[in-house]
Amino acid sequence: MFAAWLAQHRSWANPTAPVARSPFPTAADRDAWAQLPARETLLDWGDEAKAGYPPLTATQYLAYARTGDRQALEQPYFQRRMQLIGATLAECTAGDGRYLDTVIDGVWHLCEESSWVLSAHNGAADGKPSNEKHPPLPDVGAPLIDLFAAQTAATLAHVQYLLGAQLDCVTPLLRRRVKAELDQRVLTPFLTRDDFWWMGSVRKSLNNWTPWILSNMIDTFLLVEENPERLWRALVRAMEMLDRYLACQPEDGGCDEGCGYWNMAGASLLDCLESLRLATGGAADFYGDPLVRRIAAFPLHAHITGDWYWNFADCDAKPLLDGERVRTFGERTQNEALAALGAQIVRSNPSPLPMDTPQMNRVLHALFAKPVPEVPPLSPTADTALPRLQVFAFQRGDYYASLKGGHNGENHNHNDVGTVIVFIKGQPFAVDAGNLTYMQKTFSSERYTLWNTRAANHNIPIVGGLEQREGAEYHAEHPQLEENGVSMALQGAYPAEAHLHGFRRALRVLPSGVTVT
């Protein structure tokens, strides 16, 4: 869909036609930055960045291979990027040079890093088997593109765009260095390699990595690529990959990774579509596509009440959803309830600071978003049926309950086919235990030795001493939706040794209570 449209609409990429590079003003637009409501927040962020960038060492990188510790590297890694973004936006706000040296130091630090790939992802981005041992240190001669190499690239691309004139006044070598690093580490590999699994060529099952990486790659190319032909090729490739991602999404738009990952999946799809829409002067508009609309609406379906959401899979029960992206997706797809949910999230957390990893475009979107209107509290969640994802939910009076089917080979899977979530008067009563801090075991062959992923620690039966097993072959079947509930067959989620000839779980929700049979 996306790539085919681009192939038919080449005129916008004509070398004589200007391409919109960014929706955000540079630091030279003093009025735009001086009028920001978050001015003081940004200056405080810049002051914090002046404390100095933490070191990144080889032994911090080695910690993952040696002990499975991800945080040894990731804490200073993300702190560096947070400080660079803070210093950049503070300098854009102040416009007087007081944060410029901190920006320069941050740019230099990132350019000097041997790799922008996390230690936990080293060797896992290029289609190798998941059980193959990751290299303990990165190979600087063979750069990989993972989530955060792409995110780092987009951060540096935004910095050189926003503060290009100021950096050039110090020395043009700074931006020249940035562009050289971007080309070597991400731009050329993106254009010349097809073996990164998230591209959809060597692996057909895709997850949030695809739209999240593509959103950052598209922004990076738009901000730094001066060759129209190369920019065209990059956008076509990106849209081909996005087509592959969309092709493996369920027809109901459900996110099997859980609502928290919608920030990186559905919302990153929005990021891609918004950047393409900008680059083509509004000509590329895919918001009428039914599947795009259903993907956009997932947070609305997963919303229980207040700040509570379904927390199946590796998802928190109170995920930090990006309210501005939820609101914008609602407006683009003409979904008033989704836009209202996004507005409520923004009003409850108006800070523009990153709520998760330091994704610079999200901060900029939050800063320059139009004012959020007063919105009335949302009505109780309507009944929800996502038949492909096999999640069903019902609200009757004080009682809310949901039942999850699906299979045990989903993205970020827990062995939880048939588990239920019950809320009474807006408070959790029967819960899913949720996620743990990620470690080496989390995405390894030992994943299901962790207590939170095992079936025994979900509210589903153990049959004959046997738990459900992991793998897509262990699944629910034949969901039957009724007026006040749903039932489904669960015997297929258990191993053959359980000798289950039939096993149905039924959820019924009435104003008088919830029944699980």
MARKOLKOL-104006 format. One record per residue (C-alpha): residue number from 1; chain; x, y, z. Coordinates in steps of 0.02 Angstrom, whole numbers, padded with zeros to 5 digits. Last residue first. Example, Ala and Ser with C-alpha at 12.3 -4.5 7.8 and 13.67 -1.06 7.14 Angstrom:
<midos>
MIDO     k   c       xx       yy       zz
MIDO     2   A    00684   -00053    00357
MIDO     1   A    00615   -00225    00390
</midos>
This chain:
<midos>
MIDO     k   c       xx       yy       zz
MIDO   517   A   -00829   -01059    01732
MIDO   516   A   -00781   -00880    01772
MIDO   515   A   -00926   -00777    01840
MIDO   514   A   -00926   -00589    01867
MIDO   513   A   -01052   -00493    01971
MIDO   512   A   -01227   -00422    01996
MIDO   511   A   -01223   -00299    01851
MIDO   510   A   -01179   -00450    01742
MIDO   509   A   -01016   -00516    01667
MIDO   508   A   -00995   -00695    01606
MIDO   507   A   -00827   -00773    01564
MIDO   506   A   -00821   -00953    01501
MIDO   505   A   -00674   -01071    01496
MIDO   504   A   -00691   -01226    01391
MIDO   503   A   -00593   -01387    01413
MIDO   502   A   -00612   -01542    01306
MIDO   501   A   -00517   -01703    01277
MIDO   500   A   -00376   -01650    01392
MIDO   499   A   -00249   -01789    01414
MIDO   498   A   -00125   -01676    01507
MIDO   497   A    00015   -01772    01420
MIDO   496   A   -00038   -01690    01256
MIDO   495   A    00030   -01523    01317
MIDO   494   A   -00091   -01383    01361
MIDO   493   A   -00148   -01231    01260
MIDO   492   A   -00251   -01339    01142
MIDO   491   A   -00368   -01386    01284
MIDO   490   A   -00421   -01203    01299
MIDO   489   A   -00587   -01194    01206
MIDO   488   A   -00669   -01023    01214
MIDO   487   A   -00812   -00934    01303
MIDO   486   A   -00877   -00757    01297
MIDO   485   A   -00985   -00640    01398
MIDO   484   A   -01143   -00541    01422
MIDO   483   A   -01224   -00543    01250
MIDO   482   A   -01127   -00695    01190
MIDO   481   A   -00964   -00719    01096
MIDO   480   A   -00904   -00894    01058
MIDO   479   A   -00716   -00917    01042
MIDO   478   A   -00674   -01074    00944
MIDO   477   A   -00494   -01108    00989
MIDO   476   A   -00359   -01059    01114
MIDO   475   A   -00175   -01092    01082
MIDO   474   A   -00020   -01196    01111
MIDO   473   A    00048   -01219    00934
MIDO   472   A    00111   -01039    00941
MIDO   471   A    00244   -01088    01068
MIDO   470   A    00261   -01092    01257
MIDO   469   A    00183   -01229    01361
MIDO   468   A    00033   -01226    01477
MIDO   467   A    00066   -01300    01647
MIDO   466   A    00058   -01482    01697
MIDO   465   A    00023   -01552    01871
MIDO   464   A   -00127   -01648    01807
MIDO   463   A   -00198   -01486    01739
MIDO   462   A   -00134   -01321    01809
MIDO   461   A   -00280   -01201    01792
MIDO   460   A   -00273   -01019    01736
MIDO   459   A   -00255   -00865    01847
MIDO   458   A   -00076   -00830    01798
MIDO   457   A    00076   -00879    01901
MIDO   456   A    00072   -01062    01852
MIDO   455   A    00066   -01013    01668
MIDO   454   A    00245   -00952    01679
MIDO   453   A    00296   -00781    01616
MIDO   452   A    00302   -00695    01787
MIDO   451   A    00405   -00831    01871
MIDO   450   A    00551   -00825    01749
MIDO   449   A    00598   -01001    01691
MIDO   448   A    00496   -00965    01536
MIDO   447   A    00624   -00844    01466
MIDO   446   A    00768   -00969    01480
MIDO   445   A    00788   -00989    01291
MIDO   444   A    00824   -00803    01288
MIDO   443   A    00729   -00640    01283
MIDO   442   A    00698   -00611    01468
MIDO   441   A    00845   -00718    01525
MIDO   440   A    00971   -00579    01492
MIDO   439   A    00874   -00454    01597
MIDO   438   A    00720   -00345    01576
MIDO   437   A    00643   -00277    01735
MIDO   436   A    00489   -00383    01768
MIDO   435   A    00317   -00380    01685
MIDO   434   A    00136   -00412    01728
MIDO   433   A    00056   -00508    01871
MIDO   432   A   -00111   -00517    01782
MIDO   431   A   -00249   -00467    01901
MIDO   430   A   -00411   -00519    01984
MIDO   429   A   -00482   -00376    02090
MIDO   428   A   -00414   -00215    02015
MIDO   427   A   -00510   -00056    02061
MIDO   426   A   -00634    00042    01955
MIDO   425   A   -00787   -00010    02053
MIDO   424   A   -00737   -00193    02034
MIDO   423   A   -00604   -00241    01906
MIDO   422   A   -00573   -00416    01839
MIDO   421   A   -00432   -00475    01724
MIDO   420   A   -00441   -00652    01655
MIDO   419   A   -00316   -00780    01590
MIDO   418   A   -00370   -00903    01457
MIDO   417   A   -00203   -00920    01367
MIDO   416   A   -00070   -00853    01486
MIDO   415   A    00100   -00925    01445
MIDO   414   A    00176   -00750    01434
MIDO   413   A    00219   -00683    01263
MIDO   412   A    00322   -00529    01221
MIDO   411   A    00267   -00557    01040
MIDO   410   A    00146   -00703    01030
MIDO   409   A    00200   -00885    01034
MIDO   408   A    00085   -00939    01175
MIDO   407   A   -00077   -00919    01080
MIDO   406   A   -00231   -00808    01077
MIDO   405   A   -00360   -00814    01217
MIDO   404   A   -00379   -00671    01339
MIDO   403   A   -00533   -00639    01445
MIDO   402   A   -00585   -00467    01508
MIDO   401   A   -00687   -00409    01656
MIDO   400   A   -00773   -00251    01718
MIDO   399   A   -00900   -00244    01858
MIDO   398   A   -00977   -00091    01942
MIDO   397   A   -01120   -00083    01816
MIDO   396   A   -01086   -00205    01675
MIDO   395   A   -00925   -00182    01575
MIDO   394   A   -00864   -00321    01459
MIDO   393   A   -00699   -00367    01379
MIDO   392   A   -00640   -00490    01244
MIDO   391   A   -00464   -00529    01187
MIDO   390   A   -00441   -00655    01048
MIDO   389   A   -00309   -00558    00949
MIDO   388   A   -00405   -00606    00793
MIDO   387   A   -00575   -00586    00878
MIDO   386   A   -00544   -00415    00958
MIDO   385   A   -00710   -00392    01047
MIDO   384   A   -00735   -00245    01165
MIDO   383   A   -00888   -00200    01268
MIDO   382   A   -00892   -00014    01300
MIDO   381   A   -00773    00065    01424
MIDO   380   A   -00863    00172    01551
MIDO   379   A   -00891    00349    01486
MIDO   378   A   -00739    00459    01471
MIDO   377   A   -00721    00604    01590
MIDO   376   A   -00763    00769    01507
MIDO   375   A   -00629    00852    01400
MIDO   374   A   -00548    01021    01429
MIDO   373   A   -00448    01062    01274
MIDO   372   A   -00263    01023    01250
MIDO   371   A   -00167    01166    01174
MIDO   370   A   -00090    01132    01003
MIDO   369   A    00064    01021    01003
MIDO   368   A    00233    01108    00987
MIDO   367   A    00315    01041    01145
MIDO   366   A    00233    00869    01139
MIDO   365   A    00284    00844    00957
MIDO   364   A    00461    00898    01001
MIDO   363   A    00473    00775    01145
MIDO   362   A    00406    00635    01034
MIDO   361   A    00533    00679    00899
MIDO   360   A    00673    00662    01025
MIDO   359   A    00640    00484    01082
MIDO   358   A    00738    00471    01246
MIDO   357   A    00673    00302    01310
MIDO   356   A    00516    00304    01416
MIDO   355   A    00416    00454    01477
MIDO   354   A    00524    00579    01385
MIDO   353   A    00503    00756    01454
MIDO   352   A    00358    00857    01381
MIDO   351   A    00270    00865    01550
MIDO   350   A    00079    00878    01536
MIDO   349   A    00043    00715    01630
MIDO   348   A   -00141    00706    01681
MIDO   347   A   -00189    00834    01548
MIDO   346   A   -00093    00737    01416
MIDO   345   A   -00179    00573    01461
MIDO   344   A   -00350    00656    01456
MIDO   343   A   -00313    00730    01285
MIDO   342   A   -00262    00560    01220
MIDO   341   A   -00423    00482    01284
MIDO   340   A   -00521    00623    01200
MIDO   339   A   -00432    00591    01034
MIDO   338   A   -00476    00406    01049
MIDO   337   A   -00659    00448    01085
MIDO   336   A   -00666    00569    00938
MIDO   335   A   -00599    00444    00811
MIDO   334   A   -00577    00548    00653
MIDO   333   A   -00425    00445    00599
MIDO   332   A   -00309    00596    00602
MIDO   331   A   -00388    00664    00761
MIDO   330   A   -00375    00499    00854
MIDO   329   A   -00196    00475    00795
MIDO   328   A   -00156    00650    00859
MIDO   327   A   -00234    00616    01029
MIDO   326   A   -00144    00450    01054
MIDO   325   A    00019    00530    00996
MIDO   324   A   -00003    00675    01117
MIDO   323   A   -00050    00557    01257
MIDO   322   A    00107    00451    01243
MIDO   321   A    00057    00303    01351
MIDO   320   A    00148    00274    01513
MIDO   319   A    00076    00102    01548
MIDO   318   A   -00023    00076    01708
MIDO   317   A   -00052   -00113    01708
MIDO   316   A    00123   -00132    01638
MIDO   315   A    00149   -00235    01482
MIDO   314   A    00260   -00383    01443
MIDO   313   A    00113   -00496    01394
MIDO   312   A   -00062   -00451    01455
MIDO   311   A   -00074   -00287    01549
MIDO   310   A   -00246   -00226    01500
MIDO   309   A   -00258   -00043    01548
MIDO   308   A   -00276    00061    01707
MIDO   307   A   -00246    00250    01703
MIDO   306   A   -00427    00294    01741
MIDO   305   A   -00533    00147    01684
MIDO   304   A   -00509   -00009    01578
MIDO   303   A   -00420    00052    01422
MIDO   302   A   -00370   -00089    01305
MIDO   301   A   -00503   -00047    01176
MIDO   300   A   -00459    00138    01176
MIDO   299   A   -00274    00097    01170
MIDO   298   A   -00309   -00009    01013
MIDO   297   A   -00394    00129    00913
MIDO   296   A   -00243    00175    00806
MIDO   295   A   -00221   -00005    00749
MIDO   294   A   -00404   -00007    00697
MIDO   293   A   -00387    00153    00597
MIDO   292   A   -00230    00091    00509
MIDO   291   A   -00324   -00069    00467
MIDO   290   A   -00471    00027    00393
MIDO   289   A   -00364    00142    00283
MIDO   288   A   -00433    00318    00294
MIDO   287   A   -00277    00380    00382
MIDO   286   A   -00166    00343    00233
MIDO   285   A   -00125    00521    00180
MIDO   284   A    00023    00543    00063
MIDO   283   A   -00016    00708   -00024
MIDO   282   A    00009    00815    00131
MIDO   281   A    00159    00907    00063
MIDO   280   A    00246    00745    00020
MIDO   279   A    00379    00758    00155
MIDO   278   A    00250    00804    00287
MIDO   277   A    00135    00657    00247
MIDO   276   A    00285    00541    00248
MIDO   275   A    00337    00607    00419
MIDO   274   A    00160    00590    00485
MIDO   273   A    00143    00413    00418
MIDO   272   A    00305    00356    00498
MIDO   271   A    00264    00436    00666
MIDO   270   A    00089    00360    00661
MIDO   269   A    00164    00188    00636
MIDO   268   A    00274    00231    00785
MIDO   267   A    00115    00262    00886
MIDO   266   A    00049    00091    00838
MIDO   265   A    00209   -00003    00879
MIDO   264   A    00322    00093    00998
MIDO   263   A    00189    00174    01106
MIDO   262   A    00078    00022    01070
MIDO   261   A    00206   -00071    01174
MIDO   260   A    00123   -00015    01335
MIDO   259   A   -00041   -00084    01270
MIDO   258   A    00019   -00262    01256
MIDO   257   A    00136   -00352    01138
MIDO   256   A   -00012   -00435    01051
MIDO   255   A   -00066   -00267    00981
MIDO   254   A   -00241   -00282    00910
MIDO   253   A   -00286   -00198    00746
MIDO   252   A   -00438   -00312    00716
MIDO   251   A   -00363   -00378    00554
MIDO   250   A   -00211   -00442    00646
MIDO   249   A   -00045   -00364    00594
MIDO   248   A    00069   -00466    00480
MIDO   247   A    00033   -00367    00321
MIDO   246   A    00057   -00202    00413
MIDO   245   A    00237   -00246    00451
MIDO   244   A    00271   -00298    00272
MIDO   243   A    00197   -00133    00210
MIDO   242   A    00308   -00040    00334
MIDO   241   A    00458   -00128    00258
MIDO   240   A    00408   -00074    00083
MIDO   239   A    00377    00101    00152
MIDO   238   A    00553    00110    00220
MIDO   237   A    00627    00051    00056
MIDO   236   A    00528    00182   -00041
MIDO   235   A    00582    00317    00082
MIDO   234   A    00765    00269    00067
MIDO   233   A    00760    00261   -00122
MIDO   232   A    00681    00435   -00132
MIDO   231   A    00810    00507   -00012
MIDO   230   A    00948    00433   -00119
MIDO   229   A    00874    00511   -00276
MIDO   228   A    00849    00680   -00191
MIDO   227   A    01032    00688   -00130
MIDO   226   A    01037    00804    00021
MIDO   225   A    01002    00675    00156
MIDO   224   A    01016    00753    00330
MIDO   223   A    00845    00791    00404
MIDO   222   A    00735    00684    00291
MIDO   221   A    00852    00536    00303
MIDO   220   A    00857    00545    00493
MIDO   219   A    00669    00565    00507
MIDO   218   A    00638    00413    00397
MIDO   217   A    00764    00310    00496
MIDO   216   A    00684    00359    00662
MIDO   215   A    00509    00309    00608
MIDO   214   A    00580    00154    00525
MIDO   213   A    00660    00093    00687
MIDO   212   A    00497    00109    00784
MIDO   211   A    00390    00042    00640
MIDO   210   A    00494   -00118    00625
MIDO   209   A    00550   -00147    00804
MIDO   208   A    00369   -00148    00864
MIDO   207   A    00344   -00325    00798
MIDO   206   A    00373   -00426    00642
MIDO   205   A    00341   -00608    00596
MIDO   204   A    00401   -00626    00416
MIDO   203   A    00586   -00651    00449
MIDO   202   A    00727   -00640    00322
MIDO   201   A    00647   -00503    00218
MIDO   200   A    00538   -00416    00349
MIDO   199   A    00653   -00269    00383
MIDO   198   A    00651   -00311    00570
MIDO   197   A    00762   -00462    00534
MIDO   196   A    00910   -00357    00473
MIDO   195   A    00967   -00457    00322
MIDO   194   A    00921   -00337    00182
MIDO   193   A    01075   -00226    00181
MIDO   192   A    01121   -00086    00060
MIDO   191   A    01006    00061    00096
MIDO   190   A    00991    00038    00283
MIDO   189   A    01177   -00001    00298
MIDO   188   A    01215    00162    00205
MIDO   187   A    01106    00268    00318
MIDO   186   A    01142    00184    00487
MIDO   185   A    01323    00179    00548
MIDO   184   A    01425    00247    00403
MIDO   183   A    01303    00382    00347
MIDO   182   A    01259    00439    00521
MIDO   181   A    01441    00447    00571
MIDO   180   A    01485    00553    00418
MIDO   179   A    01336    00667    00448
MIDO   178   A    01386    00697    00628
MIDO   177   A    01567    00731    00582
MIDO   176   A    01517    00859    00451
MIDO   175   A    01401    00937    00579
MIDO   174   A    01546    00961    00698
MIDO   173   A    01675    01005    00565
MIDO   172   A    01575    01161    00520
MIDO   171   A    01660    01243    00671
MIDO   170   A    01598    01351    00816
MIDO   169   A    01488    01456    00702
MIDO   168   A    01435    01295    00616
MIDO   167   A    01364    01231    00781
MIDO   166   A    01258    01387    00802
MIDO   165   A    01193    01380    00624
MIDO   164   A    01149    01196    00635
MIDO   163   A    01060    01206    00803
MIDO   162   A    00890    01130    00762
MIDO   161   A    00948    01027    00613
MIDO   160   A    01112    00966    00690
MIDO   159   A    01019    00916    00848
MIDO   158   A    00878    00833    00751
MIDO   157   A    00998    00724    00653
MIDO   156   A    01091    00680    00814
MIDO   155   A    00929    00622    00894
MIDO   154   A    00874    00529    00737
MIDO   153   A    01037    00433    00735
MIDO   152   A    01022    00392    00920
MIDO   151   A    00848    00322    00889
MIDO   150   A    00909    00216    00744
MIDO   149   A    01055    00147    00845
MIDO   148   A    00928    00129    00983
MIDO   147   A    00805    00012    00901
MIDO   146   A    00939   -00092    00816
MIDO   145   A    01043   -00055    00662
MIDO   144   A    01207   -00149    00655
MIDO   143   A    01380   -00084    00610
MIDO   142   A    01506   -00204    00535
MIDO   141   A    01679   -00128    00554
MIDO   140   A    01646   -00069    00731
MIDO   139   A    01613   -00249    00785
MIDO   138   A    01522   -00230    00950
MIDO   137   A    01581   -00316    01111
MIDO   136   A    01525   -00477    01195
MIDO   135   A    01464   -00554    01032
MIDO   134   A    01291   -00628    01060
MIDO   133   A    01279   -00816    01080
MIDO   132   A    01163   -00895    00954
MIDO   131   A    00998   -00945    01034
MIDO   130   A    00900   -00810    00945
MIDO   129   A    00958   -00873    00775
MIDO   128   A    01045   -00736    00674
MIDO   127   A    00933   -00622    00571
MIDO   126   A    01035   -00464    00582
MIDO   125   A    00972   -00375    00738
MIDO   124   A    01024   -00497    00874
MIDO   123   A    01213   -00481    00859
MIDO   122   A    01221   -00342    00988
MIDO   121   A    01044   -00316    01050
MIDO   120   A    01076   -00342    01237
MIDO   119   A    01236   -00239    01223
MIDO   118   A    01135   -00094    01152
MIDO   117   A    01182   -00035    00978
MIDO   116   A    01251    00141    00960
MIDO   115   A    01427    00072    00935
MIDO   114   A    01607    00125    00964
MIDO   113   A    01550    00286    01046
MIDO   112   A    01650    00436    00984
MIDO   111   A    01505    00512    00887
MIDO   110   A    01396    00500    01042
MIDO   109   A    01526    00587    01150
MIDO   108   A    01554    00723    01020
MIDO   107   A    01371    00765    01007
MIDO   106   A    01357    00772    01196
MIDO   105   A    01510    00883    01213
MIDO   104   A    01443    01000    01080
MIDO   103   A    01273    01010    01164
MIDO   102   A    01355    01049    01332
MIDO   101   A    01458    01182    01244
MIDO   100   A    01299    01259    01174
MIDO    99   A    01205    01272    01338
MIDO    98   A    01242    01455    01377
MIDO    97   A    01244    01505    01194
MIDO    96   A    01109    01639    01205
MIDO    95   A    00960    01561    01118
MIDO    94   A    00876    01519    01283
MIDO    93   A    00743    01403    01211
MIDO    92   A    00847    01324    01073
MIDO    91   A    00988    01307    01199
MIDO    90   A    00871    01221    01322
MIDO    89   A    00810    01107    01184
MIDO    88   A    00986    01053    01141
MIDO    87   A    01043    01036    01322
MIDO    86   A    00893    00926    01364
MIDO    85   A    00914    00818    01209
MIDO    84   A    01099    00794    01248
MIDO    83   A    01063    00755    01430
MIDO    82   A    00931    00624    01388
MIDO    81   A    01049    00546    01262
MIDO    80   A    01190    00530    01388
MIDO    79   A    01071    00463    01521
MIDO    78   A    01014    00329    01399
MIDO    77   A    01188    00256    01381
MIDO    76   A    01231    00284    01565
MIDO    75   A    01083    00176    01620
MIDO    74   A    01090    00054    01473
MIDO    73   A    01268   -00008    01498
MIDO    72   A    01263   -00076    01675
MIDO    71   A    01074   -00096    01658
MIDO    70   A    01079   -00246    01543
MIDO    69   A    01159   -00367    01668
MIDO    68   A    01163   -00543    01596
MIDO    67   A    01319   -00585    01696
MIDO    66   A    01465   -00594    01574
MIDO    65   A    01383   -00560    01406
MIDO    64   A    01278   -00418    01476
MIDO    63   A    01420   -00347    01580
MIDO    62   A    01535   -00335    01429
MIDO    61   A    01460   -00167    01378
MIDO    60   A    01494   -00095    01550
MIDO    59   A    01667   -00174    01540
MIDO    58   A    01700   -00083    01376
MIDO    57   A    01661    00084    01456
MIDO    56   A    01532    00222    01437
MIDO    55   A    01570    00374    01543
MIDO    54   A    01433    00486    01613
MIDO    53   A    01403    00654    01530
MIDO    52   A    01425    00810    01634
MIDO    51   A    01323    00909    01761
MIDO    50   A    01276    01030    01623
MIDO    49   A    01131    00918    01576
MIDO    48   A    01040    00966    01735
MIDO    47   A    01047    01148    01684
MIDO    46   A    00975    01102    01513
MIDO    45   A    00829    01012    01594
MIDO    44   A    00797    01164    01703
MIDO    43   A    00795    01272    01546
MIDO    42   A    00673    01152    01464
MIDO    41   A    00555    01153    01612
MIDO    40   A    00562    01343    01618
MIDO    39   A    00510    01358    01434
MIDO    38   A    00368    01230    01444
MIDO    37   A    00236    01357    01391
MIDO    36   A    00335    01389    01230
MIDO    35   A    00329    01570    01174
MIDO    34   A    00516    01600    01167
MIDO    33   A    00542    01448    01055
MIDO    32   A    00423    01502    00916
MIDO    31   A    00472    01686    00928
MIDO    30   A    00658    01649    00916
MIDO    29   A    00649    01554    00753
MIDO    28   A    00838    01534    00735
MIDO    27   A    00830    01386    00854
MIDO    26   A    00749    01287    00714
MIDO    25   A    00561    01271    00701
MIDO    24   A    00478    01098    00699
MIDO    23   A    00377    01016    00560
MIDO    22   A    00536    00946    00484
MIDO    21   A    00615    00917    00314
MIDO    20   A    00480    00976    00195
MIDO    19   A    00548    00930    00024
MIDO    18   A    00572    01069   -00105
MIDO    17   A    00540    01023   -00287
MIDO    16   A    00685    01052   -00407
MIDO    15   A    00762    00881   -00372
MIDO    14   A    00593    00799   -00410
MIDO    13   A    00542    00697   -00258
MIDO    12   A    00364    00769   -00259
MIDO    11   A    00340    00706   -00437
MIDO    10   A    00363    00522   -00394
MIDO     9   A    00183    00484   -00352
MIDO     8   A    00148    00311   -00423
MIDO     7   A    00297    00225   -00343
MIDO     6   A    00258    00314   -00179
MIDO     5   A    00080    00243   -00179
MIDO     4   A    00146    00068   -00211
MIDO     3   A    00268    00086   -00065
MIDO     2   A    00127    00132    00056
MIDO     1   A    00000    00000    00000
</midos>
